[in-house]
Amino acid sequence: MKKVLIIEDEKPLRDVYALILQTEGFKVATAENGESGLKKLKAFNPDLIILDILMPVMGGKEFLETAKLKKNYPETNTIIVSNLSDPIDDYQKYGVVECFLKVNLSPKELAAVAKKFS
């Protein structure tokens, strides 16, 4: 069973993503910000991270800088799903494989993307 870590500060969205992915057969862990995401990352060792950028406490970019995913978790892919429209080039050095605007990605589409990259 593939594992997905969702790091998203908006609880309703985090819960919908988790429910859809669980329904599609993924084992899911969630975190409300980058700081709690770092703790879950170590314990959960996901195949895929779905990451928001704009979050309180620790945002997504700081999470990426701190986690050093390419070095410490080379088999883990990361997808950014955010309200921020930064180009993927800004994040590829951190191991990010795709960036989506939240408004352009339904939960069902997110499940298809998760299957592709996990």
Backbone hydrogen bonds, N-H to C=O, Kabsch-Sander energy under -0.5 kcal/mol:
donor,donor_aa,acceptor,acceptor_aa,energy
4,V,27,K,-2.7
5,L,48,L,-2.6
6,I,4,V,-0.6
6,I,29,A,-2.7
7,I,5,L,-0.6
7,I,50,I,-3.2
8,E,6,I,-0.7
8,E,31,A,-2.2
11,K,9,D,-1.0
14,R,10,E,-2.8
15,D,11,K,-2.9
16,V,12,P,-2.1
17,Y,13,L,-2.8
18,A,14,R,-2.3
19,L,15,D,-2.5
20,I,16,V,-2.6
21,L,17,Y,-2.5
22,Q,18,A,-2.6
23,T,19,L,-2.3
24,E,20,I,-1.5
25,G,22,Q,-1.7
26,F,21,L,-2.6
27,K,2,K,-2.8
28,V,26,F,-0.5
29,A,4,V,-2.3
31,A,6,I,-2.3
34,G,58,M,-2.7
37,G,33,N,-2.1
38,L,34,G,-2.1
39,K,35,E,-1.2
40,K,36,S,-2.2
41,L,37,G,-2.6
42,K,38,L,-1.7
43,A,39,K,-1.6
44,F,40,K,-3.1
45,N,41,L,-2.3
47,D,3,K,-2.1
48,L,3,K,-1.7
49,I,77,N,-2.3
50,I,5,L,-2.8
51,L,49,I,-0.6
51,L,79,I,-3.0
52,D,7,I,-2.3
55,M,53,I,-1.0
58,M,56,P,-2.6
60,G,53,I,-2.2
63,F,59,G,-2.1
64,L,60,G,-2.5
65,E,61,K,-2.4
66,T,62,E,-2.4
67,A,63,F,-3.0
68,K,64,L,-1.5
71,K,68,K,-0.7
72,N,68,K,-3.2
73,Y,69,L,-2.6
76,T,73,Y,-1.9
77,N,47,D,-2.2
77,N,75,E,-0.5
78,T,95,G,-0.9
79,I,49,I,-3.1
80,I,98,E,-2.6
81,V,51,L,-2.4
81,V,79,I,-0.5
82,S,100,F,-2.3
90,D,87,P,-1.8
91,Y,88,I,-2.3
92,Q,88,I,-1.5
94,Y,91,Y,-1.9
95,G,92,Q,-2.0
96,V,91,Y,-1.5
97,V,78,T,-2.8
98,E,78,T,-0.9
100,F,80,I,-2.6
102,K,82,S,-1.9
104,N,101,L,-1.4
105,L,102,K,-1.5
110,L,106,S,-2.4
111,A,107,P,-1.8
112,A,108,K,-1.6
113,V,109,E,-2.3
114,A,110,L,-2.7
115,K,111,A,-2.1
116,K,112,A,-1.7
117,F,113,V,-2.0
118,S,114,A,-1.3
